[in-house]
């Protein structure tokens, strides 16, 4: 059947105008873009690409920041800046993998629960979501990782298992109210299938909040990944993960502060970047949802 | 109001029950034989098989769960592989330290975030507001374990202001245990040096945990104050000549705090989660550090117990938050009463 409601295509210039009204959003975009570029081209732009993995150079170990090693070297003589650059890869990979698993699953569950509001399906989905949210995500992710063999892959799976209910809740709250809007009812009267109504009528109206949450979440997923490896239940050495670097370096405080403080500060930078970017994305969609 | 509490409580029990099934399944279904883990890789096979029988590991999963619930209800959580004692004994020993830390952080959040947010909102776009805005942007983005490490470096090592490890200095005699909160116990026994020492040890980890929530709550309070300031009832109060202090503290504060308190549930969640990292950094002998040790050694009984305790603390905190919101917002109470 033909679509009942005519929708305009996205007006990118208008969106960009709204986005860039707050210059902090542009700063956020810049930070995220910079991190992404560094992550992608790390093997070409890092000063010492061999230092990313197994590498030992004891004469060079524990060197404070200098012109050869801007962020100093760690306990094995590896360049901290290089390892941070490669660490970006694992951080971004964490965010991309987790969000691409979690968002489709969480969104579909939320849509279905909202569409079938008041039914058994809704009850089962939303109660399950409540149970997964009954404990802070980090705690359950930690315990899942501890039962499995600690690795980057298992950390991603554990975080994904914990994260879907946030999207289910978000989408559920929107879709359950949209269910009674005139345009959805009109489609229903016109004989549209549930599939059509969920994905063609309701879903497009949830995209703004979903995209906003995804941007903000990218930072938090990276943080939870770093936290897992900080404890020793995520990425394992010699993987250049930011969390592992912070915890390894912490045992050399206070004399060799650079080993842990620089990776720690880059974690802050990444989260700040995604937060600012997320605010911009929210502004971009703010007027459209009114 | 009592039906509201009752409904809330029964749903909490349901959710915790679900959580216990979830964590039980995680601990049993994921690869790894609990009996083999308990005895170590070099134990003979017959010993492992004996332990499997003893732990009911050869029974179907739902029967194992039934046994676990039966034991848990009677206060036995199984033996911990880390301490070789019943997990319950460990929980009772380590839990108070964590509760004390989280309580102090929660107090810091309330005491610092609300006045800062109120003042920033009242003086919107002043220099104070701008400073608060920048600080809260950064504060939200800095993870607690990064704050903890930076505090450790700056205050613990460089300035040497606050001790950074443990709950008490070795030279201080611990007060007799009554509540398990060293601050309260030392006050009860009138041991002022111990009280002072306990507070000093609490400050760094407490602040490290609280900083993110403080930034978040100050921002929310600020925007809520600004929003309420433009409402008609405030205008009419002003035009009646109500003095500014009274206006702020009596008429503006209560409705402005509703969003602040509502988000506090999430703050508690972040306090509990971050305690797992901060306790590790400050070597704080609490349940979270115990939990991490258990996780690193695959101590299943202890892991299940620690996750359940985190869930229970979180659930209780959420009920309290809901009650405070219902107190602050009469609309919620009326809706509940009508329902």
Interface residues (C-beta under 8 A of the other chain):
Chain A: X24 X127 X128 X130 X131 X132 X134 X135 X136 X137 X138 X139 X140 X142 X143 X144 X145 X146 X147 X148 X219 X223 X226 X227 X230 X231 X232 X233 X246 X250 X253 X254 X257 X260 X261 X264 X265 X267 X268 X271 X272 X275 X276
Chain B: X14 X15 X16 X18 X19 X22 X23 X26 X27 X30 X31 X32 X137 X138 X140 X141 X142 X143 X145 X146 X149 X150 X152 X153 X156 X157 X158 X269 X270 X272 X273 X274 X276 X277 X280 X281 X291 X292 X294 X295 X296 X298 X300 X303 X306 X307 X310 X311 X314 X315
